[in-house]
Amino acid sequence: MDKRPAEGSLHQLSIDSNAGDGAGVARLDGMVVFVQGGIRGEVCGVRLDKVGRNAIWGHVEQIRTPSPARLAPDCPHFGQCGGCQLRHMDYGEELALKRRRVEDALRRIGGADLRVEEIFGAPQQERYRNKVQFPTAPGPKIGFYRPRSHQVIDVNDCLLQPESAARLRRAVRDWMKRCRVPAYDERQRRGLVRHVYVRTNRQGESLLCLLVNGTKLPQEDALIQALRQAEPRLVGVVLGVNRSHSNVILGEDYRTLWGEDALLDTLCGYRFRLSVPSFYQVNAPQAEVLYEKALELAGLTGTETVLDLYCGIGTISLVMARRAGQVWGAEAVPQAVADARENARRNGVENVQFLCADAGAAARRLEAEGVRPHVVCVDPPRKGLAEDVVDTIARMGPERVVYVSCDPGTLGRDVGRFQARGYLPRRALAVDLFPRTAHVETVCLFTRSGGPSGEGPG
């Protein structure tokens, strides 16, 4: 006889902790319950939404004993939109949660008893994002997905985005309605406009890209006029072609409809060119903290050779070049490599070279050419490092590996892989680039077993 609790039932539960996605964690009849909207230390009435074989999912319906950290969410879309997970708690509690999340991943997944020395919080917790990608749906709706779905919630504004992004979004939506331009329907695989992409810089300028299931737009001039009227500091409008039947946002081909096809922005004292497909951290002030900490852990003295894998447009490469003898950057996206080379030229940095290759191929090529880096820096996507990349790095035998991670889970997995190859995690620092969300960045230093502990110059 199944003694599991029934879906839809209400239970009074004590929230013991918070999971990585921000959900509260409680227990009921020996089973773990993930409680959306719960904060550690609270006693809540929890309505069960789904009862699985090994875990239960529910949401807070009543707060019997609130946490001192609880806040009234200040966004009308909170709980419906999947953009923010932590807007119901104060920032101190959020930082504590993120620090625990990283330490738990290092210990539980990576098998490393390593303390996160410090988490660097963001002075600005609202309107910090310099890039937004609004999905569309028939209606037209332009906004964000509901949590764990592809159902688009139409939003007028987002407190994480600059106000210019909201103005441009409204202008696109009005143009679609007025000119009867259809939004893309994922299920039917038809329609035109898939995503509205807005990138801004620290000077307040904006670049807009419309990602479409086609090669041209109806009434392009009307769109450009509407966008320029909505945002006077718009510098360019780009059309991106994406005809794939997938969740990929960006396209393969781009055409400039008006103005510039890229923005210039300042980071760590350098000027960077940002084209639509180029990776760039979405929180520039906190990215400066992140990169300075990576430079600190690299322990450079001015003579070392550095290999920067997943280098994007060369941000970390140029920062490392300040204290290195030679830097090699590797990136698989051709446009990003072109931007990286131009960024080095624009900033007068001569001790850096860039390769267009994925991380594994680049490392193997340099290894075959006899390049032996003293320091390897990696900043991989959320899926972390492929195992062959870890193998190649270990074979190259660098003194230090500096791992910049956007996902504690894959970092923990890769900690285990590096330890199996004789590289031990020595130091870990966390930097909050994504306030009010569950995401957190980590910088972790590895050195060879038996080598120095990592207390290099800062």
N, C-alpha and C positions, 0 to 999 in steps of 0.2 A: 504494500500500500504506500502510495506516494505521500510523504509527510511534509513535502516542501510547501512553503507559504503560497497563497494564491496570488496571481497577478491582479492588481487593482486593490489589494487589501492595504490598510493603513496600520503602521506600527510606530511605536515610540522608540527611537534609537539614539544611542550616544555616538557622536562622530569622533572617532579616535584620531584620525589623521586626514590628510588630503592626498589623492593620487596625482600622478604627473599631469593629467589633463585638468586639474583643479577640482574634480569631484571629491566630495567627502567620502571617507571610508568608515563603514560601521560593520557590525556583525549581527546576524540573525540566525538562530538555530544552527550555529557553527559555520554558516556560510558568509562570505564577504559580500557586503552590499555597497555598491557605488552610488552615491547620493548626489545628484546634481543640485547645486545651490547650498550644500552643507559646508560648514567650516569647523575645523578641529575644535573640540571642547564644547560643542553645542549639543543640546538635546532637542531633537526635532521629531515631528510627526512626518513620517516618510511614506509616500504612496508608491507601491511597487509597480513598475512599468513592465519589467521583463524578468522572469525567473528562469535562469539557465540551469545547466547540470551542476556547475561548480561556482557560479556567482549570480548575484542579483543586481538589477539596475532599478533605481527609483529616483524620485525627486522630492524636494522639501515642500510639504504642503502647510505645515504649521511649525513655528519656531517656539519651542517651549522655554528653552534656556539659551538666549542669544550669546554669541561671542562678543567680547568688547571690540573685536576687529571688524564686526559686521557694519557695512554701509548700505544705504539705500541706493540701488543702481541709478545712475544719472543719465542713462540712455534708454529711450523708449523701446529700442530693438533688442535690448539685452535679454538673453534667454531664447529669443527667436533666431537671431543672427548668430552664426558660428564664429564671428570675428574675435570677440572678447569672451574669456572664460572667468575672469577674476574681478569683475567690476563690483562685486558684492562684498569685497573685503578691503581693508585699508592696505596702504602700500607696504608698511612694515611687515604685515602678515604675508603678503605676496612674496616679498624677498626671502623671508624665512622658508616659505614653501619651496621656492625654486632652489635655494641652497640645499635643503634636505633632499630634493629630487636628484640633484647631481651626485651628492654623497651616496645616496642609496644605489644609484646606477653603478658608480665606481665599485662599491663594495659587493652588491648582490650579483651584478652581471659580470663585472670585471675581476672580482676576487681581490680587490686592492683596498687595503685599510688606509685610505688617503682622505685627509680632511680638506675641504674647500677653505682655503685660507681666508678668503674674503669674497663677498659679492658686491659688485659696484652698481648701485642703484642709479636710475636716471633722474636727473633734476627735473626734466620735463616729461610728464606722464600722459599728456594729451597732445594731439595733432603733431606727432613726431614723425610719422611715416612720410617718406619722400617718394613712395611709389604705391599705386593702388591699381588693382585689376578687377574691375566690376564685371561679373558674368551677367548675361542678359537672358531673358526668356520671353516667350510670346506674351503680349499685353499692350505695349512692351513693359517689361520689368527690368530694372537695372539696379543691382545692389549686391547682396552677398548670399551665400548658401546657408540654409538652415543647418544646424549641426548634424553631421553624419548623413547628409543627403545632398542631392543636386537640385533641390527646390529653391528657387531664387526668391529672396525677400526683397521687395522694393524699398529702398531707403532714401530719404531726402538728404541725410547728412550722416557722417560717422565721426566720432570724437577722436579717433586715431589719425584721421586724414586731414590735410590742410583744407581750408575752406574753398580754395581754388578748385580742388578736385570735385567738391560738391556742385560748384557752379557749372563746371564743364560737363559733369554727369547729367545735370538737368537740361543743359543745352542739347546734348545728344538725344536725350529722351524726347524733348519737344520736337526736334527735327524728325525723328523717327515717326512720331505721331502725325505731324503735319504733312510729311512727304510719303507716308504710308510705307515706310521701310521695315520689312519684317525682321524680327529677332530670330535667331537660330533656335530651332527646336531639336534638342538632343535625341529625343525618341524617334521623331519623324526623319531626322537627318536632313532637314531643309530649313530654309530661312537664310538670312544674310549676316546680320551683326551678331557676333559671338561674344566679344569682350570689349570693354572700354578701358583703355590703359592710360593712366596719367602719371607722369614722372615730374617731380619738382626739384628745385635746387635751393640752396640756403639763401640765395638772393631773391627768392619768391617767383622765379620764372617757371613756366610749365611747358611740357611737351606732351601732346596727346597722340595716341595711336589707336586706331579702330581696327580690331582683328575681325576679319570677315570670311565667310564661306563663299568666296568669289574673287574677282580681280578688279572690280570697279564698283562705284556707288552711284545711285541715282542722285541727281542734284547736288553734286559735290560742292559747287560754289555756295549754295544755300547753307550747307553744313559749315563751311569755313567761315562764312559771315556770322553765323550764329555763335560759333565758338569764340571768335575774336571779340564779339560784342559782350559775351559772358565773362571773358577773362582777358583784360587788356595786356597782361604780362605773358600771354601765350607766345611762344617763339616758333612753334612748328606743329604741323598736323601730318601724320604718317598713316598710310594704309598698309596693314599687314595681312597677307593671304594665308589662311589656314583652312584647308579643305579636308583635313584628316578626320576620321571617325574615332576620335579619342578624346581624352581629358587634357591633352596638351593645349596650352594657352597660346603660346607664341607661334608665329608662322615661319616659313622658310624664305619668303620673298617680301620685300618692303618697297613701297613707292611713296615719295614725299609729295603730298598734295599741296602743301603751302609752307613756306618758311624753311626752318632748319630741320635736319633729321636727327639732331642730338642736342643735349644740354651740356654745359660746362658747370662743374661744381668743385668746391675746395674741400679737401680732406687732408688732415695732417700736414698742412702747409703746402700741399701739391694741388695743381689744377688737373681735373680729370674730365675726359670726354665721355659722355654717357649716351650711347645709342640705345635703341629700344631693347635689343636682346642681351645687352651687357649686364652681367651681375654686378650689383652694388648694394652694400648694406643699406637697409631702409631707414636707419636711425643714425645720421651722420655724427652727431656729438658723441654718442655711445660707441660708435664704430672706432672713433679716435682712441677712446679708452681701451677698447679691445685690442687694437693693433699695437698700441704702445705697450700693453702687457705682453703681447706675443714677442715684441722686440726685446723686452726685459728678460723673458725666459730664454730667448735665444742666446743670451750671454755673449754677444759679439764684441770683438776688440778692434776690428778694422782690417783684419787680414783673411778672414774666413771666406770659404765658398759656400753659398746657400742655394738650396734647391727649393723653390716654392711651387708645390703642386696644386692644381685647381686655382690658378692665379687670377682668373677672371680678367679684368681690365688692368691688372697690375698694381692694385692698391698695396697689398702686403709686400710685394716685391720691391716697390719703391721705398717703402718704410724701412725694410731690411737693408736696402742699398746704402742707407745713411751710415751704417756701421760695419758693413761687410766689404771684403775685397772684391768679390764677384757674386752676382745673383743670376740664377737661371730660373725663369718662370715658365710653367707649362699649363696650357689650357686647350680644351678640345673644340671650343667654339671659334671659328675663324674670325668672325667680326670682333669678338672680344680680344683676340690676339692682335688684330689690327689696331684696336683702340689702345691696347697696352703699349704697343710700340710707339704710337703717336703720343701717348701720355709721357713716356720716358723722354721722347724728343722734346715735347713741350716744356718739360720741367728741367731739361738739361742734365738728366741722369745718364751717365755713360757706362757705368759698371753693371749693366743689367742686359740680358738677352732673353728673348721669348721664343718658345717652341709651340707650334700648333700640333698638339697630340694629346691623347688622353693620358691620365696620370701614369698608368702602367707602362704604356709604350714610351713615354718621355723618359721615365726613370731607367728603363732598359736601354734606351738609346744612349743616354749619357753614361750609363755604366759601361756599355760597350766601347765608348769613346775614351774611357779612362777617367771620366770626371768623378772625383770622390768628394762629395760635399761634406763639410764639417757639420752643417746643420741642415736638416730637412724640415720644411714647414708645410703642413697640409691643412687645407680648409675645404673639406669635401662637402657635397650636398647631404641632405638629411639621411640618405641611405648609408653614409659612412664610406669606409675604404673597402675596395675589393681585396680579397685575401692575397691575390698575386701582387698587389701594390705593397702590402705589408712585407711580403717576402722580398721583393726587390729592394725596398728601403733597408731592410735588415742586412741584405747582402752588400749594400753600398757602405755599410758600417759607419754612419755618421756618429759624431760624439753626442749630438742632441737631436731629438725630434720634438718639434713644437706642433701640437695638434689643436687646431681651432675647430670647435664642434658646435653645431646648431641642434644637436639631438643627444641628450644624455644616454639614451638607450643604446644607440649605435656606438657612441664613445665607449660605453662600458664593454660592449662586445669587442671593440678593437683594442681596448686595454688588455683584455685577455690574450688576444692574438700577439700583441707586441711582447707581453711577458713571456709567452711561449718561445719567442725568438731572442730572448735575452735582453729586452729593453723594459726597464722598470719605470712605472709612473712615480715621479718625485714631487711634483707640485701641481696644484690645481687652483685656478681662479675662475670665478663666474662673473659675467657681465650681463646686465639686463638691458638688452636692446629692444625688448618688446613688452613694455609695461601694459598691464591689464589683460595680457594673454598668458597662456601657460608656457610659452616658449622661453628658452634661456640659452645663452651662449656660454661656452666653457673654453678656457685655455689650459691645456695640460702639457707638462714637460716630461719627456722620457729621456733617460740616459741608459747607457749599456750597463748591464749587471757588473758590479765591481768598480764602476767608474765613479766620478764625483756625484754628489747628491743634488747638484743643480743650483747651488748658491752662487751663481755667476754674477758678473757685474750688471747693474740695472741701468 
